[in-house]
């Protein structure tokens, strides 16, 4: 498999909120949509989940903005756990999604103190850290 790379979405979607598609060769394997420092969406190809692509995209967004918030479907325990492992903490809850549908959302923000405490845990996964470093913005 080729190494993934990321490219600013302005190259793909002029005039849209920024984000970073991650690609392997000519195939997109992940995408993040951002509006300022709020992550609107993060999608990773199921074949590439657990390989560090989502983590690399989130870390890149934090590096660009210094802060990051997101809303996560409360019923998606995998996503809530993913963001917690990256250092996000819940800041609130809404009983419905942005469209008013009955999908409760957990509002989360990246917390520097939480990230520092989880950084030590990442030392046990050097292959993942090496992969995340390989994902770079062009």
N, C-alpha and C positions, 0 to 999 in steps of 0.2 A: 504494500500500500504506500502511496506517495505521502509525503509529509503535508499536513494541512497548512493553509495560510489564511490570513484574514485580510479583508479589503474594506475600506470605508464604503458605506452604502451609497454615498453621494455618487459614486461611480456607476451604481446600478439603478438607483432611484432618485434622480435629481429632484430637489425641492421637497423631499420627504424627510422626516426626522432621522437623525443619524443612527447608525448601527453598524454591525460588522458581520458580513457573511463569512463563514469559514468554509474553505473548500479543500478538496483533495483532487488534484488535477483539475478537471473541468466540472466536477460534481460538487454541488453544495452539500455540506454535511451539518451545517448549523447556521443559525441566524439570530441576531439580537436586534430588537428595535428599541431605540431610545428617544425620549423627548426630554431634552436637557439632562438632568441627573435622575430621571425616572425611567426604569426599564419597563417598557410596555409589553415586550414579548421576548422569549428565549425559546427557540426550537432547535432541537438536536435530532438528527437522523437516528432512529432507534438502533441501527447497526453500530453507531459510534458512541452511544451513551456509556458512561463509565470510563471513557478513555481520556478525559481531561479537556474536551473541547468546550463544554459549557463553562467549566471553571476558568479556562483561559479567556473566554469572551467576557465573563463577569469581571475578572481581574483587570482586563484591559479597560473596561468602562470605568472602573473605580480609579484607575490610573489617570484617565482622561478628565474625570470630574471631581475626584477627591471625596465624593459621597455618592451614594446610590440608594434609591428606594424602588420598591416593586410591590405589586399586589399579586397574591397567590391564591388560587382556588383552595379553600380550606379542605375540600374533599380529596385533594391530590397530595396525599401524605408523602409520596416520593419527592415532589417538588419542595414542599415545606422543609423536609429533612435536608435536601440539597442546599437550600439557602441558609439554613441554620449551620450546617457544616462549614459554609463559606464565611460565617461571621455575621449573618443577618439576624436581627432580633425583631419580634413582633412589636408593632406600635399601635395597633388597633384592629378592628374587625368591622366588616359591613355584612349585613344579612343577605345582600343581593350583589350581583356583579354590576359593572358599569352600564349595562343595558336594562337593569331592573329585574333581571331573571333571578330565580331563587337559588343562586350559587354563591354561598358565603365566601367572602374574601378575607384573607389575613393580610393586613398592611405591614410591610417589613422595611427596615432600613439597615444598611450596612453599618456595623459598629466596630470602630477601630480597636477598642479594648477586647471585644469578643474575638476579632480576627487575630490579634496577637496571641491570645490563649490557644486558638486552634492551629496556629502556625506550627507549634511544636509537634502536633499530631501528624502534620504533613511530612515531617522528617522521616517517617517510616515508609514513605512511598516515593523513593527517588526516581523511579521510572515515570511516574505520573508528573512529577515536577519537571523532568527533562522534556516530556512531551508538551507540557504547557508552555515551556520556554520556546519550543519550536514553532508555536503558533504566534506569528508576528503580524503587526499591521504593515502594509506596504506603504 
